[in-house]
Amino acid sequence: MTMSRESAEVFALNALGWIVGQAEDVLPAFLGATGSSESDIRERAADPEFQLCVLDFLMMDDQWIISCCDALRVPYERVAEARQAMPGGAEMSWT
């Protein structure tokens, strides 16, 4: 299934909401991994580049993907599908 950019952005916002809701463990890890602050989250939530960071962060840990997708009631592959639909998301280099 090919996801539209708009659908990917909505998913990324929902995923960000899930991250923020995990204030005990996932949110601090997100802030540390991205160098973001809580004000950055408020100011940049609608920025596609920031949303791509959200999806990249989730992809760092299978348990985060499982927990987020279960909470949002979407298939686990939705994170990767959304990432690919985002501007610059199809370009991936792990080296």
N, CA, C and O atoms as a MOPAC input file, in Angstrom:
PM7 MOZYME 1SCF
protein

 N      0.83500 1    -1.17600 1     0.00000 1
 C      0.00000 1     0.00000 1     0.00000 1
 C      0.88300 1     1.24400 1     0.00000 1
 O      1.79700 1     1.35400 1     0.81700 1
 N      0.62200 1     2.17100 1    -0.89800 1
 C      1.35600 1     3.41500 1    -0.94000 1
 C      0.60200 1     4.44300 1    -0.11500 1
 O     -0.59500 1     4.65900 1    -0.30200 1
 N      1.31900 1     5.06700 1     0.79100 1
 C      0.72600 1     6.05200 1     1.67900 1
 C      0.94900 1     7.44700 1     1.09700 1
 O      2.01000 1     7.72700 1     0.53800 1
 N     -0.03600 1     8.30800 1     1.22600 1
 C      0.11900 1     9.68600 1     0.76700 1
 C      0.96300 1    10.46600 1     1.77800 1
 O      1.08000 1    10.08200 1     2.94100 1
 N      1.53500 1    11.54900 1     1.31300 1
 C      2.32400 1    12.40000 1     2.20400 1
 C      1.45300 1    12.91900 1     3.34900 1
 O      1.88800 1    12.95000 1     4.50000 1
 N      0.23800 1    13.32100 1     3.03300 1
 C     -0.66200 1    13.82500 1     4.07100 1
 C     -0.94400 1    12.76500 1     5.13300 1
 O     -0.92600 1    13.05900 1     6.32800 1
 N     -1.20300 1    11.54100 1     4.70000 1
 C     -1.43800 1    10.45400 1     5.65300 1
 C     -0.19900 1    10.17400 1     6.48800 1
 O     -0.29800 1     9.88300 1     7.68000 1
 N      0.95900 1    10.25900 1     5.86600 1
 C      2.21500 1    10.04400 1     6.59000 1
 C      2.42200 1    11.12000 1     7.64800 1
 O      2.86100 1    10.83000 1     8.76100 1
 N      2.10400 1    12.36300 1     7.29900 1
 C      2.25600 1    13.45800 1     8.25800 1
 C      1.29300 1    13.29700 1     9.43000 1
 O      1.66100 1    13.54600 1    10.57800 1
 N      0.06200 1    12.88100 1     9.14200 1
 C     -0.90500 1    12.64100 1    10.21300 1
 C     -0.41200 1    11.51800 1    11.11900 1
 O     -0.49000 1    11.62100 1    12.34300 1
 N      0.09400 1    10.45000 1    10.51700 1
 C      0.62300 1     9.35300 1    11.32700 1
 C      1.79300 1     9.83000 1    12.18500 1
 O      1.86700 1     9.50200 1    13.36900 1
 N      2.70900 1    10.60400 1    11.59200 1
 C      3.85800 1    11.09900 1    12.35000 1
 C      3.40800 1    11.96400 1    13.52800 1
 O      3.99000 1    11.88100 1    14.61000 1
 N      2.39200 1    12.78100 1    13.33500 1
 C      1.85800 1    13.58600 1    14.43900 1
 C      1.24700 1    12.70400 1    15.52500 1
 O      1.42200 1    12.96200 1    16.71600 1
 N      0.53800 1    11.67200 1    15.11000 1
 C     -0.03100 1    10.73700 1    16.09000 1
 C      1.07200 1     9.99900 1    16.83900 1
 O      0.97500 1     9.77800 1    18.04700 1
 N      2.11900 1     9.62000 1    16.11400 1
 C      3.25200 1     8.94300 1    16.75200 1
 C      3.94400 1     9.88600 1    17.73000 1
 O      4.34900 1     9.46800 1    18.81400 1
 N      4.08000 1    11.15200 1    17.35100 1
 C      4.66600 1    12.12900 1    18.26200 1
 C      3.81000 1    12.26500 1    19.51700 1
 O      4.33700 1    12.36100 1    20.62600 1
 N      2.51300 1    12.27200 1    19.34300 1
 C      1.61500 1    12.30700 1    20.50200 1
 C      1.82600 1    11.11500 1    21.41100 1
 O      1.79400 1    11.24900 1    22.63400 1
 N      2.04200 1     9.94100 1    20.81700 1
 C      2.31000 1     8.74500 1    21.62100 1
 C      3.61600 1     8.91900 1    22.37800 1
 O      3.68900 1     8.61100 1    23.56800 1
 N      4.65500 1     9.41400 1    21.69600 1
 C      5.95400 1     9.62400 1    22.34200 1
 C      5.80600 1    10.55900 1    23.53200 1
 O      6.30700 1    10.27200 1    24.61900 1
 N      5.12200 1    11.67200 1    23.32700 1
 C      4.93300 1    12.65600 1    24.40500 1
 C      4.17700 1    12.02800 1    25.57500 1
 O      4.43000 1    12.36300 1    26.73300 1
 N      3.26600 1    11.13300 1    25.27600 1
 C      2.50800 1    10.45700 1    26.32300 1
 C      3.31200 1     9.45200 1    27.12800 1
 O      2.85600 1     8.98700 1    28.17200 1
 N      4.49400 1     9.11700 1    26.65800 1
 C      5.35900 1     8.15400 1    27.33900 1
 C      6.44100 1     8.92700 1    28.11000 1
 O      7.63700 1     8.72700 1    27.89300 1
 N      6.00100 1     9.80600 1    29.00700 1
 C      6.88500 1    10.76600 1    29.68100 1
 C      7.92200 1    10.11300 1    30.59300 1
 O      8.94300 1    10.72600 1    30.90400 1
 N      7.67400 1     8.89800 1    31.01900 1
 C      8.60400 1     8.24300 1    31.93500 1
 C      9.84600 1     7.70200 1    31.24700 1
 O     10.93500 1     7.72100 1    31.82200 1
 N      9.69000 1     7.21600 1    30.01200 1
 C     10.83500 1     6.55800 1    29.38900 1
 C     11.08200 1     6.96000 1    27.93700 1
 O     12.21200 1     7.30000 1    27.58700 1
 N     10.07900 1     6.93300 1    27.09900 1
 C     10.29700 1     7.17600 1    25.67500 1
 C     10.55100 1     8.65700 1    25.38600 1
 O     11.44500 1     8.98500 1    24.60700 1
 N      9.78600 1     9.54200 1    25.99700 1
 C      9.97900 1    10.97600 1    25.74900 1
 C     11.39200 1    11.42900 1    26.10600 1
 O     12.01600 1    12.11500 1    25.29600 1
 N     11.92600 1    11.08200 1    27.27600 1
 C     13.31000 1    11.49100 1    27.55700 1
 C     14.30900 1    10.91700 1    26.55000 1
 O     15.28000 1    11.58100 1    26.18600 1
 N     14.07000 1     9.68800 1    26.10500 1
 C     14.96100 1     9.09000 1    25.09600 1
 C     14.86500 1     9.86200 1    23.78400 1
 O     15.87900 1    10.08000 1    23.12100 1
 N     13.66000 1    10.27700 1    23.40300 1
 C     13.46300 1    11.06400 1    22.18000 1
 C     14.18200 1    12.40600 1    22.28600 1
 O     14.89100 1    12.81300 1    21.36600 1
 N     13.99800 1    13.07900 1    23.39600 1
 C     14.64100 1    14.38000 1    23.58000 1
 C     16.15900 1    14.24300 1    23.52200 1
 O     16.83700 1    15.06500 1    22.90600 1
 N     16.68700 1    13.21000 1    24.15900 1
 C     18.12600 1    12.98400 1    24.14800 1
 C     18.66100 1    12.59500 1    22.77900 1
 O     19.71300 1    13.07500 1    22.35500 1
 N     17.94000 1    11.73300 1    22.09900 1
 C     18.40900 1    11.23700 1    20.79700 1
 C     18.34500 1    12.31000 1    19.71500 1
 O     19.18200 1    12.33300 1    18.81200 1
 N     17.36300 1    13.19200 1    19.80100 1
 C     17.17800 1    14.19300 1    18.75500 1
 C     17.77700 1    15.55200 1    19.12300 1
 O     17.93600 1    16.41800 1    18.26200 1
 N     18.10700 1    15.73500 1    20.39500 1
 C     18.59300 1    17.03900 1    20.83000 1
 C     17.47900 1    18.06700 1    20.88400 1
 O     17.74000 1    19.26900 1    20.93800 1
 N     16.25300 1    17.60700 1    20.87000 1
 C     15.09300 1    18.49800 1    20.90700 1
 C     14.72600 1    18.83600 1    22.34100 1
 O     15.09500 1    18.13300 1    23.28200 1
 N     13.99900 1    19.91800 1    22.48100 1
 C     13.43400 1    20.29400 1    23.77100 1
 C     11.91500 1    20.16400 1    23.67000 1
 O     11.37200 1    19.95600 1    22.58500 1
 N     11.24500 1    20.28800 1    24.79400 1
 C      9.78600 1    20.23300 1    24.76300 1
 C      9.21900 1    21.39800 1    23.95900 1
 O      8.18300 1    21.24600 1    23.31200 1
 N      9.86900 1    22.54700 1    23.98500 1
 C      9.38500 1    23.67500 1    23.17900 1
 C      9.59700 1    23.39300 1    21.68900 1
 O      8.78900 1    23.81400 1    20.86200 1
 N     10.67600 1    22.68500 1    21.34200 1
 C     10.87600 1    22.28900 1    19.94000 1
 C      9.71800 1    21.42600 1    19.45500 1
 O      9.26800 1    21.56500 1    18.31800 1
 N      9.24300 1    20.54500 1    20.30900 1
 C      8.13100 1    19.66900 1    19.93300 1
 C      6.91200 1    20.51200 1    19.59300 1
 O      6.25600 1    20.28400 1    18.57700 1
 N      6.61100 1    21.48300 1    20.44100 1
 C      5.44800 1    22.33900 1    20.18400 1
 C      5.64000 1    23.17300 1    18.91400 1
 O      4.71200 1    23.32100 1    18.11900 1
 N      6.82800 1    23.70900 1    18.73100 1
 C      7.08600 1    24.61800 1    17.61400 1
 C      7.27500 1    23.90400 1    16.28000 1
 O      6.95400 1    24.46300 1    15.23200 1
 N      7.78900 1    22.67900 1    16.30500 1
 C      8.16700 1    22.01600 1    15.05800 1
 C      7.31600 1    20.79600 1    14.71600 1
 O      7.61200 1    20.09400 1    13.74900 1
 N      6.28300 1    20.53600 1    15.47600 1
 C      5.48400 1    19.32400 1    15.26400 1
 C      4.95500 1    19.20800 1    13.83600 1
 O      4.85800 1    18.10000 1    13.30900 1
 N      4.61300 1    20.32100 1    13.20400 1
 C      4.05700 1    20.28400 1    11.85600 1
 C      5.12600 1    20.30200 1    10.76600 1
 O      4.79500 1    20.23000 1     9.58200 1
 N      6.38700 1    20.39400 1    11.13900 1
 C      7.49700 1    20.45000 1    10.19000 1
 C      7.80300 1    19.03400 1     9.68500 1
 O      8.13100 1    18.15700 1    10.48400 1
 N      7.70200 1    18.79700 1     8.36500 1
 C      7.95600 1    17.44700 1     7.84100 1
 C      9.34900 1    16.90900 1     8.18800 1
 O      9.51200 1    15.70400 1     8.38300 1
 N     10.34200 1    17.77800 1     8.26500 1
 C     11.68100 1    17.32400 1     8.63800 1
 C     11.69100 1    16.79800 1    10.07500 1
 O     12.31800 1    15.77800 1    10.35900 1
 N     11.00800 1    17.48500 1    10.96600 1
 C     10.90700 1    17.04000 1    12.35400 1
 C     10.10800 1    15.74200 1    12.43600 1
 O     10.45800 1    14.83600 1    13.19200 1
 N      9.03900 1    15.66000 1    11.65700 1
 C      8.22500 1    14.44500 1    11.63700 1
 C      9.04500 1    13.24300 1    11.16100 1
 O      8.86400 1    12.12700 1    11.64800 1
 N      9.93300 1    13.47800 1    10.22000 1
 C     10.81700 1    12.40700 1     9.75800 1
 C     11.71400 1    11.94400 1    10.90200 1
 O     11.98200 1    10.75000 1    11.03900 1
 N     12.17500 1    12.88000 1    11.71900 1
 C     12.98100 1    12.52500 1    12.89900 1
 C     12.17600 1    11.66500 1    13.87200 1
 O     12.70600 1    10.73500 1    14.47900 1
 N     10.90000 1    11.98600 1    14.00900 1
 C     10.01900 1    11.20200 1    14.88200 1
 C      9.97500 1     9.75100 1    14.39900 1
 O     10.11900 1     8.81800 1    15.18800 1
 N      9.77700 1     9.58000 1    13.11100 1
 C      9.69200 1     8.22300 1    12.55300 1
 C     11.03300 1     7.50000 1    12.64600 1
 O     11.07800 1     6.31100 1    12.96400 1
 N     12.11700 1     8.21000 1    12.37100 1
 C     13.45100 1     7.60700 1    12.51400 1
 C     13.69700 1     7.16400 1    13.95100 1
 O     14.24900 1     6.09100 1    14.19300 1
 N     13.28700 1     7.99200 1    14.89100 1
 C     13.45300 1     7.64300 1    16.29900 1
 C     12.69600 1     6.36400 1    16.63200 1
 O     13.24800 1     5.45900 1    17.25800 1
 N     11.44700 1     6.28700 1    16.22100 1
 C     10.66000 1     5.07900 1    16.50800 1
 C     11.31900 1     3.83200 1    15.94800 1
 O     11.26800 1     2.76300 1    16.55700 1
 N     11.94000 1     3.97800 1    14.77800 1
 C     12.55000 1     2.82700 1    14.11800 1
 C     13.82200 1     2.35300 1    14.82200 1
 O     14.40100 1     1.33900 1    14.43100 1
 N     14.25700 1     3.06400 1    15.83900 1
 C     15.44300 1     2.65700 1    16.58600 1
 C     15.17300 1     1.47700 1    17.51300 1
 O     16.11300 1     0.80800 1    17.94200 1
 N     13.91200 1     1.20900 1    17.83000 1
 C     13.60800 1     0.17400 1    18.81700 1
 C     12.31000 1    -0.54500 1    18.42300 1
 O     11.25400 1     0.07700 1    18.30900 1
 N     12.40600 1    -1.82400 1    18.22300 1
 C     11.22800 1    -2.60000 1    17.82800 1
 C     10.10300 1    -2.48500 1    18.85400 1
 O      8.93200 1    -2.45200 1    18.47800 1
 N     10.43600 1    -2.42300 1    20.13700 1
 C      9.39300 1    -2.33600 1    21.16300 1
 C      8.63700 1    -1.01800 1    21.07100 1
 O      7.43400 1    -0.97400 1    21.32900 1
 N      9.33300 1     0.05600 1    20.70600 1
 C      8.63800 1     1.33900 1    20.52300 1
 C      7.66700 1     1.25000 1    19.35700 1
 O      6.54500 1     1.75100 1    19.43800 1
 N      8.09600 1     0.61200 1    18.26900 1
 C      7.20200 1     0.44500 1    17.11800 1
 C      5.96800 1    -0.34700 1    17.53900 1
 O      4.83900 1     0.04700 1    17.24800 1
 N      6.18700 1    -1.44300 1    18.21200 1
 C      5.07400 1    -2.30500 1    18.63800 1
 C      4.13000 1    -1.53800 1    19.56300 1
 O      2.91700 1    -1.54500 1    19.35700 1
 N      4.68100 1    -0.88500 1    20.57100 1
 C      3.84600 1    -0.16900 1    21.53900 1
 C      3.08500 1     0.97800 1    20.89000 1
 O      1.89400 1     1.16000 1    21.14100 1
 N      3.76700 1     1.74600 1    20.06100 1
 C      3.13200 1     2.88200 1    19.38600 1
 C      2.02800 1     2.40100 1    18.44600 1
 O      0.90600 1     2.90400 1    18.49000 1
 N      2.34700 1     1.44100 1    17.61100 1
 C      1.36400 1     0.95300 1    16.64000 1
 C      0.18900 1     0.27500 1    17.32700 1
 O     -0.95000 1     0.41300 1    16.88100 1
 N      0.45000 1    -0.45600 1    18.40400 1
 C     -0.64900 1    -1.06100 1    19.14900 1
 C     -1.55500 1     0.02400 1    19.73400 1
 O     -2.78000 1    -0.08700 1    19.67700 1
 N     -0.95100 1     1.06300 1    20.29000 1
 C     -1.73600 1     2.15400 1    20.87700 1
 C     -2.54700 1     2.89300 1    19.81800 1
 O     -3.67800 1     3.30700 1    20.07300 1
 N     -1.96900 1     3.05800 1    18.63500 1
 C     -2.64800 1     3.76700 1    17.55300 1
 C     -3.51700 1     2.84400 1    16.69600 1
 O     -4.23300 1     3.29500 1    15.80300 1
 N     -3.43800 1     1.54700 1    16.98700 1
 C     -4.22500 1     0.53100 1    16.28100 1
 C     -3.96400 1     0.53900 1    14.77500 1
 O     -4.87900 1     0.57900 1    13.95200 1
 N     -2.66200 1     0.49900 1    14.45900 1
 C     -2.23700 1     0.43300 1    13.05700 1
 C     -1.23600 1    -0.70900 1    12.91500 1
 O     -0.64700 1    -1.13100 1    13.91000 1
 N     -1.03100 1    -1.21700 1    11.70100 1
 C     -0.04600 1    -2.28900 1    11.49100 1
 C      1.37100 1    -1.77900 1    11.77300 1
 O      1.65600 1    -0.59400 1    11.60700 1
 N      2.23600 1    -2.67000 1    12.19300 1
 C      3.61100 1    -2.30600 1    12.55400 1
 C      4.38200 1    -1.71200 1    11.38200 1
 O      5.25200 1    -0.86400 1    11.57700 1
 N      4.07200 1    -2.14500 1    10.18700 1
 C      4.79900 1    -1.63300 1     9.02300 1
 C      4.41700 1    -0.18700 1     8.69500 1
 O      5.02600 1     0.41700 1     7.81300 1
 N      3.43000 1     0.37400 1     9.38100 1
 C      2.99100 1     1.74300 1     9.11600 1
 C      4.11700 1     2.75400 1     9.33500 1
 O      4.17600 1     3.77000 1     8.64200 1
 N      5.00600 1     2.48600 1    10.28800 1
 C      6.10200 1     3.42200 1    10.54400 1
 C      6.98800 1     3.53400 1     9.30400 1
 O      7.29900 1     4.64300 1     8.86800 1
 N      7.39100 1     2.42200 1     8.74100 1
 C      8.24400 1     2.43600 1     7.55100 1
 C      7.50200 1     2.99600 1     6.34400 1
 O      8.09000 1     3.72500 1     5.54600 1
 N      6.23000 1     2.67000 1     6.19900 1
 C      5.43800 1     3.19900 1     5.08900 1
 C      5.34300 1     4.72100 1     5.17500 1
 O      5.48400 1     5.42000 1     4.17100 1
 N      5.10400 1     5.22000 1     6.37200 1
 C      5.00300 1     6.66900 1     6.56200 1
 C      6.34300 1     7.33700 1     6.28400 1
 O      6.39900 1     8.39700 1     5.66100 1
 N      7.41500 1     6.71400 1     6.74800 1
 C      8.73800 1     7.28900 1     6.52100 1
 C      9.01800 1     7.41900 1     5.03100 1
 O      9.52400 1     8.44800 1     4.58400 1
 N      8.70100 1     6.40600 1     4.27400 1
 C      8.94600 1     6.43100 1     2.83100 1
 C      8.09900 1     7.47300 1     2.11700 1
 O      8.50400 1     7.98900 1     1.07500 1
 N      6.93900 1     7.78900 1     2.65800 1
 C      6.04500 1     8.76000 1     2.03300 1
 C      6.41600 1    10.20600 1     2.35800 1
 O      5.92200 1    11.13400 1     1.71700 1
 N      7.27800 1    10.39700 1     3.34500 1
 C      7.68100 1    11.74600 1     3.74000 1
 C      8.74500 1    12.28200 1     2.77800 1
 O      9.48800 1    11.50400 1     2.18000 1
 N      8.82200 1    13.61100 1     2.62700 1
 C      9.88400 1    14.18600 1     1.79400 1
 C     11.25900 1    13.77300 1     2.31700 1
 O     11.58100 1    14.00800 1     3.48200 1
 N     12.05200 1    13.16900 1     1.46800 1
 C     13.37700 1    12.68800 1     1.86800 1
 C     13.35300 1    11.35300 1     2.58300 1
 O     14.40400 1    10.81300 1     2.92600 1
 N     12.17300 1    10.81900 1     2.81100 1
 C     12.04700 1     9.57100 1     3.56300 1
 C     12.46700 1     8.33700 1     2.81500 1
 O     12.82700 1     7.33500 1     3.43400 1
 N     12.43400 1     8.37800 1     1.51500 1
 C     12.82700 1     7.21000 1     0.73600 1
 C     14.34200 1     7.05700 1     0.71100 1
 O     14.86300 1     5.97300 1     0.45000 1
 N     15.04100 1     8.15200 1     0.98400 1
 C     16.51400 1     8.11200 1     1.00900 1
 C     16.94600 1     7.62600 1     2.38800 1
 O     16.69600 1     8.29100 1     3.39300 1
 N     17.59200 1     6.47500 1     2.43200 1
 C     18.00600 1     5.93400 1     3.70400 1
 C     19.43900 1     5.43700 1     3.58700 1
 O     19.77100 1     4.65100 1     2.70000 1
 N     20.26500 1     5.90200 1     4.48400 1
 C     21.64800 1     5.45000 1     4.52200 1
 C     21.98900 1     5.09200 1     5.96200 1
 O     21.93700 1     5.94000 1     6.85300 1
 N     22.32800 1     3.86700 1     6.17400 1
 C     22.64900 1     3.40600 1     7.53200 1
 C     24.13900 1     3.37000 1     7.78100 1
 O     24.58100 1     2.84000 1     8.80000 1
 N     24.92600 1     3.92700 1     6.86600 1
 C     26.37000 1     3.90500 1     7.06200 1
 C     26.89600 1     5.24400 1     7.46300 1
 O     28.10000 1     5.39800 1     7.66900 1

